[in-house]
Amino acid sequence: MARPSWDEEMRVAAITTLDSKQWVKGAQSKAFGKAFAEHCGARSATPCQNGSSALWAALRIAGIGPGDEVIVPSFTFISSTTCVLLVGAKPVFVDIESDYFCIDLEQVRQALTPKTKAVIGVHLFGQPYCSELVTFCQEHDLVLIEDAAQAHGAKQLFPDGTMRSAGAMGDIGCFSFFPSKNMAVGGEGGMLTTTQSKYEDKIFGITDHGRSPDLEAIQLGSNLRMSEVSASIGLVQLSNLDTWVELRRQKAELYTQALVGHKTLNAPAIRPNTQHAWHQYCVQTSNPDSLVAHFDSLGIDTRRYYPIPSHQQHVYKDHPQYTERLENTAIAANSLVAIPVMHELNDVETQRIVNALMSYK
């Protein structure tokens, strides 16, 4: 399902950084944050340990805690929701759109209460959530935390005519550089971005024990810093990101063409006026186990996403929504199968996947 990119330029960057003996809090992480912010159009960006710690930090920066409610989609990776528990707040689960699988704005509207302080919007599989969510959160004074862990390189045209990238479609953005993502850093890694000046200093400080530039702890933080070696690799990977995402789009288009008129499989829909980043290409089927078995027989990896919705996982057994059925979430959980769409696929491998789709009955 994933094959991380690794080449001589990345190797040299890593070894040069190791040889410098400046392994933490050096020039590489500063440069990586600056370059990443420029790439996505954010005010600033700060590297951190991973995407999950970025989500925790984002909630802390926004002042979310006990007594607060945070609206989250249930159909997402579990850390998109458990980060709310980690700061003592209550996750309020809502359904997803039936076509694009991102958080449903109408469901967010219905879940709003006086205790609601934030919304976590997930660009699921690389598909941007609707731009109207941004306006809604602004109108209701809600912090919009952008879970962009799967959306490196995604873009969306907003009603004001601006094209915005993932990482600049909310107040605080959270990225993951896990090896399966569109870009990586040679291990675990993440990034915090912000479009708001009021959060810039807090984001930098929370990753370094909550300290100010004069080293006084002024907020509750932790050691969430990224190593200089990882940052040096990330800088090289970032310079290739646009090319890699375009390769993913080309492969996705081939798969979609192969599924035109297919009797039992449906290709994923793309939201109008967006550029999907294709972290995952998820085929919809009424018999996901059969499709997985078909690909297995041909020696091709697949994965079901996400067969157990977040709100129905054991960690939420005492949550009031544990037994609730969210209709579109339930349908997606029982119908989506991801097939390889990584940029490292060669033409022969890509054609094997196309053939596998076309031969499934």
C-alpha positions in Angstrom: 0.0 0.0 0.0 3.0 2.3 0.5 6.6 2.6 -0.6 8.5 5.6 0.9 10.7 7.6 -1.4 14.4 7.4 -0.6 17.3 8.6 -2.9 20.8 9.8 -2.8 19.9 13.5 -2.2 18.0 12.5 1.0 20.8 10.2 2.1 23.3 13.0 1.7 21.1 15.5 3.6 20.7 13.1 6.5 24.4 12.1 6.7 25.5 15.8 6.4 23.2 16.7 9.3 24.5 13.8 11.4 28.1 14.8 10.6 27.3 18.4 11.7 26.4 17.1 15.2 23.6 19.6 15.4 20.9 17.0 15.9 18.2 19.0 17.6 17.0 22.7 17.5 19.1 23.7 14.6 18.9 25.2 11.1 17.2 22.3 9.4 14.0 22.3 11.4 13.7 26.1 11.1 14.2 25.9 7.3 11.8 23.0 7.0 9.1 24.9 8.9 9.6 28.1 6.8 9.6 26.2 3.5 6.5 24.2 4.5 4.6 27.3 5.4 5.5 28.9 2.1 4.4 25.8 0.2 0.9 25.7 1.7 0.4 29.4 2.2 0.2 29.4 6.0 1.6 32.3 8.2 4.0 29.9 9.8 4.7 26.2 10.4 6.5 24.3 13.1 7.8 20.7 12.7 6.8 18.3 15.4 7.0 14.6 16.3 4.0 13.2 14.5 0.5 14.0 13.3 -1.2 12.8 16.5 0.9 15.1 18.7 0.1 17.9 16.3 -3.6 17.4 16.9 -3.1 17.4 20.7 -1.0 20.5 20.5 -3.6 22.3 18.2 -6.3 21.8 20.8 -4.0 23.0 23.6 -3.1 26.0 21.6 -6.7 26.8 21.0 -7.5 26.6 24.7 -9.7 23.6 24.5 -10.2 21.6 27.7 -12.6 20.2 30.3 -16.2 21.3 29.7 -15.7 22.0 26.0 -17.1 20.1 23.1 -15.3 19.5 19.8 -17.2 18.3 16.8 -15.5 15.5 14.9 -16.3 13.1 12.0 -16.5 9.5 13.1 -15.2 8.2 9.8 -11.5 9.0 10.2 -8.4 7.6 11.8 -8.8 7.3 15.5 -6.3 10.0 16.5 -8.5 12.6 14.8 -10.9 12.0 17.7 -8.9 10.7 20.7 -6.9 14.0 20.7 -10.1 15.6 22.1 -10.1 13.1 25.0 -6.4 13.8 25.7 -7.1 17.4 26.5 -10.2 16.5 28.7 -12.8 17.8 26.3 -15.8 15.9 24.8 -15.8 14.7 21.2 -19.2 15.1 19.5 -19.4 12.7 16.6 -21.1 13.6 13.3 -21.8 11.9 10.0 -19.9 12.4 6.7 -21.1 13.4 3.3 -22.4 10.5 1.2 -20.3 11.3 -1.8 -17.0 12.8 -0.7 -16.7 11.1 2.8 -15.6 14.3 4.6 -17.4 15.9 7.6 -21.0 16.9 6.7 -21.6 20.6 7.3 -25.3 20.1 8.0 -24.5 17.6 10.7 -22.0 20.0 12.2 -24.7 22.7 12.2 -27.1 20.3 14.0 -24.5 19.3 16.6 -23.7 22.9 17.6 -24.3 23.7 21.3 -23.2 26.5 23.6 -20.3 24.2 24.7 -19.0 23.8 21.2 -15.6 25.4 21.0 -14.0 23.8 17.9 -14.4 21.6 14.9 -11.9 19.1 13.6 -12.2 18.9 9.8 -10.5 16.0 8.1 -9.3 16.1 4.5 -10.0 12.4 4.2 -7.9 10.3 1.9 -6.6 13.6 0.4 -10.0 15.1 -0.4 -10.5 18.6 1.0 -13.5 19.2 3.2 -16.0 21.8 1.9 -15.0 25.4 1.9 -18.3 26.4 3.5 -17.0 24.8 6.7 -14.5 27.5 7.0 -17.2 30.2 6.8 -19.4 28.4 9.2 -16.7 28.2 11.9 -15.9 31.9 11.4 -19.5 32.9 11.8 -19.9 30.9 15.0 -16.5 31.8 16.5 -15.3 28.2 16.4 -11.7 27.2 16.0 -11.3 25.1 12.9 -8.6 22.6 13.4 -7.5 21.2 10.0 -6.5 17.5 10.1 -4.4 17.4 6.9 -2.5 14.2 7.8 -3.6 12.7 4.5 -3.7 15.8 2.4 -0.2 17.0 1.5 -0.6 18.8 -1.8 -4.4 19.1 -1.7 -6.0 22.4 -2.9 -9.4 24.0 -3.1 -10.8 27.0 -4.9 -12.7 29.2 -2.3 -15.7 31.5 -3.1 -13.5 34.6 -2.9 -11.5 33.3 -5.8 -8.4 32.2 -3.9 -6.9 28.7 -4.3 -5.9 27.5 -0.9 -3.8 24.5 0.0 -4.2 22.0 2.8 -2.6 23.6 5.9 -4.2 27.0 5.1 -7.9 26.0 5.1 -8.4 26.4 8.8 -7.0 28.1 11.9 -4.5 25.4 12.8 -3.3 22.7 10.5 -1.9 19.3 11.5 0.1 17.1 9.1 1.7 13.6 9.5 4.9 12.5 7.8 4.4 8.8 8.6 6.1 6.7 5.9 2.9 5.9 4.1 2.0 9.6 3.6 2.5 11.6 0.4 5.8 12.8 1.8 7.8 11.6 4.8 10.8 12.3 6.9 12.6 9.0 7.3 10.4 7.9 10.3 7.8 9.6 12.5 7.2 13.3 12.0 4.5 16.0 11.8 3.9 19.7 11.2 1.7 22.4 12.8 0.7 25.3 10.6 -1.5 28.3 11.3 -3.2 31.1 9.4 -3.7 33.1 12.6 -1.0 35.5 14.0 -2.4 34.9 17.5 -1.3 31.2 17.4 2.2 31.6 15.9 4.2 32.0 19.1 2.1 29.4 21.0 2.7 26.8 18.3 6.4 27.2 18.4 6.5 27.2 22.2 4.2 24.2 22.8 6.6 21.9 20.9 9.5 23.0 23.2 8.0 22.4 26.7 5.7 25.4 26.4 8.6 27.8 26.7 9.0 31.3 25.5 12.2 32.5 23.7 13.8 33.3 27.1 13.1 29.7 28.2 10.3 30.4 30.7 7.5 27.9 30.6 4.4 30.0 29.8 2.0 27.3 28.6 1.6 23.6 29.2 3.6 21.9 26.5 6.0 19.0 26.0 9.0 17.9 24.0 7.3 17.5 20.6 10.4 18.6 18.6 11.4 17.0 15.3 15.0 15.9 14.9 17.3 17.8 12.6 17.9 14.7 10.6 14.2 14.2 9.9 13.8 17.8 9.0 16.7 17.6 6.5 15.0 14.7 4.8 11.7 16.5 4.9 13.2 19.5 3.1 14.3 17.3 0.2 10.9 15.5 0.1 9.0 18.8 0.1 10.9 19.9 -3.0 9.4 16.8 -4.8 5.9 16.9 -3.3 4.1 18.6 -6.2 5.6 16.1 -8.7 4.7 13.2 -6.5 1.1 14.4 -6.0 0.7 14.8 -9.8 1.9 11.2 -10.3 -0.7 10.1 -7.8 -3.4 12.0 -9.7 -2.4 10.4 -13.0 -2.6 7.0 -11.5 -6.0 7.8 -9.9 -7.3 9.0 -13.3 -6.3 5.7 -14.9 -8.2 3.8 -12.2 -11.2 6.0 -12.6 -11.2 5.4 -16.3 -11.0 1.7 -15.8 -14.1 1.8 -13.5 -16.3 3.7 -16.0 -19.4 1.5 -16.5 -18.2 -1.2 -14.0 -21.1 -3.2 -12.8 -20.1 -3.7 -9.2 -17.4 -1.1 -8.4 -17.6 2.7 -8.1 -14.8 5.1 -8.3 -14.3 7.8 -5.7 -16.0 11.2 -6.5 -13.9 14.4 -6.5 -15.3 17.6 -5.0 -15.7 20.3 -7.6 -13.1 23.0 -7.6 -10.6 20.9 -5.7 -7.3 19.1 -6.4 -7.4 15.8 -4.6 -4.1 14.7 -3.1 -4.8 10.9 -3.4 -3.3 9.7 -0.2 -5.7 6.8 -0.7 -7.8 5.7 -3.7 -10.8 4.0 -2.2 -13.1 1.9 -4.4 -16.7 1.5 -3.2 -18.2 -2.0 -3.4 -21.1 -3.9 -1.8 -18.7 -6.8 -1.1 -15.4 -5.5 0.2 -14.1 -8.8 1.4 -14.6 -10.3 -2.1 -12.7 -7.4 -3.7 -9.8 -7.8 -1.2 -9.6 -11.5 -1.9 -9.6 -10.8 -5.6 -6.6 -8.5 -5.3 -4.9 -10.8 -2.8 -5.1 -13.6 -5.4 -3.2 -11.3 -7.9 -0.5 -10.4 -5.3 -1.7 -6.8 -4.9 -2.1 -5.2 -1.4 -5.4 -3.6 -0.4 -6.8 -2.2 2.8 -10.3 -1.6 4.1 -11.0 1.9 5.5 -12.3 2.3 8.2 -14.4 -0.8 9.1 -15.0 0.3 12.7 -16.1 3.9 12.9 -14.3 5.9 15.6 -17.3 6.4 17.9 -17.9 2.6 18.0 -14.4 1.6 19.0 -13.8 0.3 22.5 -12.1 3.4 23.8 -15.6 5.1 23.5 -17.6 2.3 25.1 -18.8 4.8 27.8 -19.5 7.6 25.3 -23.2 8.4 24.8 -22.9 8.0 21.1 -21.3 4.5 21.2 -24.3 2.7 19.9 -25.5 5.4 17.6 -25.8 4.7 13.9 -24.4 7.4 11.6 -25.8 6.4 8.3 -23.2 7.5 5.8 -20.4 6.5 8.1 -21.8 3.0 8.4 -22.2 2.7 4.6 -18.6 3.9 4.0 -17.2 1.6 6.8 -18.8 -1.4 5.0 -17.9 -0.6 1.4 -14.6 1.1 0.9 -11.4 -0.7 -0.2 -8.2 1.2 -0.8 -5.9 0.1 -3.6 -2.3 1.3 -4.1 -1.9 4.8 -5.6 1.5 5.7 -4.3 3.7 7.8 -6.6 6.5 5.2 -6.5 4.4 2.7 -8.5 6.0 2.0 -11.9 4.0 1.6 -15.1 3.9 -2.2 -15.0 2.6 -2.2 -11.5 0.0 0.4 -12.3 -1.3 -1.6 -15.2 -1.5 -4.7 -13.0 -3.8 -2.7 -10.7 -5.9 -1.4 -13.7 -6.2 -5.0 -15.0 -7.3 -6.2 -11.5 -10.0 -3.6 -11.4 -11.3 -4.5 -14.8 -11.2 -8.3 -14.2 -13.3 -8.1 -11.0 -16.8 -9.3 -11.6 
